[in-house]
Amino acid sequence: MAVTDLGELQRRAAERAAARAGGTDRLRGHIVCDGLVRIFKTEGVEVVALQGLDLVVDRGELLAIVGASGSGKSTMLNILSGLDVPTAGIAQVAGFDLLTLTAKRRLRYRRKVVGFVWQQTGRNLLPYLTARENVELPMSLVGRANRKRAMELLEMVGVAHCAGRRPDQMSGGEQQRTAVAVAVANDPEVLFADEPTGELDEATAADVFGALRTINAELGVTIVIVTHDHTVADQVRRTVAIRDGRTASEVRRTARTGADGLEEIVSEEYAVLDRTGRMQLPANFVDALTLKDRVKLTLEQDHVQVRPGDE
Ligand SMILES: Nc1ncnc2c1ncn2[C@@H]1O[C@H](COP(=O)(O)OP(=O)(O)OP(=O)(O)O)[C@@H](O)[C@H]1O
């Protein structure tokens, strides 16, 4: 799918999301993490996996979260998916407070409010069911099997031709696109995808990202893709980087009309400023000027200047 479609798809996603929410004023903060802390204790040793992570995702957004191995991505996703409970902080998704969920509400949350796509295709699909039956299964779990809808969803993600095939008769990319259809079978408000393209080559991965973008635009589902693959930034409008259990920076891509009248995509890098005014400089900025220990700050009329401190 041409990346220049991104602006149009995002506009459509926002419209659908607003329709679902009952107005544009209710779009803010579909997912909210505030000062999220998760400490693991093993054999007397404490590991701080999340140390005050802040994140706000609006309704209808398609967002990627990137970070190196060990940065806390899985820990965050486990909390947001209701599998784990944070040590401290705020975690809310679609109005559900994930720190105080009862067992009953947790089940409802996991069955109806959120959908998942995992890296391992085996975790997404049952091997002895066809693609269509796989999509129908979560529907029947809530008593709403609907063959026509299952076919529509398979069509939306571009794998209608696989409806009658079992996973072992499909390619890795087709399986993951089917997994996207399964994940939205019960019309969830939020979809979490954990390394959905981790086992695929680049071209096949692009098809899966295309399927996620279409679902985002057509159904207005808020989508969070978690990955260590930085090329995902080319596939979405907003990419948030996590470092050491904190949100460190983000890249936003916006469509602009250039001087030649053609739409162009512009990428801009942002740092996340927390409530106490802390921010982290991107590693490449620090390296480029060999900044260390102390930097000199000057407040200008409309910006803040950061210089090496030893000048
Ligand atoms: N159950 C656990 N017990 C102890 N430490 C843990 C546990 N889960 C995660 N950690 C630690 O927390 C930190 C963050 O881990 P996490 O799995 O969230 O990172 P990640 O970004 O998802 O990495 P990867 O991309 O390799 O999956 C790591 O230092 C990890 O060793």
The ligand as an ORCA input file, in Angstrom:
! r2SCAN-3c Opt
* xyz 0 1
  N       9.040    -12.084     35.250
  C      10.176    -11.401     35.350
  N      10.996    -11.557     36.390
  C      12.149    -10.849     36.508
  N      12.558     -9.953     35.614
  C      11.788     -9.735     34.529
  C      10.567    -10.453     34.331
  N      10.021    -10.025     33.164
  C      10.867     -9.106     32.664
  N      11.924     -8.912     33.464
  C      13.030     -7.960     33.266
  O      12.487     -6.688     33.015
  C      13.212     -6.002     31.985
  C      12.266     -5.649     30.814
  O      11.887     -6.858     30.150
  P      10.835     -6.945     28.939
  O      10.625     -8.392     28.665
  O       9.650     -6.132     29.266
  O      11.664     -6.253     27.754
  P      11.327     -6.238     26.190
  O      11.564     -4.833     25.741
  O       9.994     -6.799     25.943
  O      12.435     -7.187     25.589
  P      12.298     -8.233     24.339
  O      12.226     -7.390     23.104
  O      13.584     -9.009     24.451
  O      11.098     -9.065     24.577
  C      14.352     -6.918     31.612
  O      15.484     -6.510     32.338
  C      13.868     -8.292     32.044
  O      14.966     -9.116     32.381
*
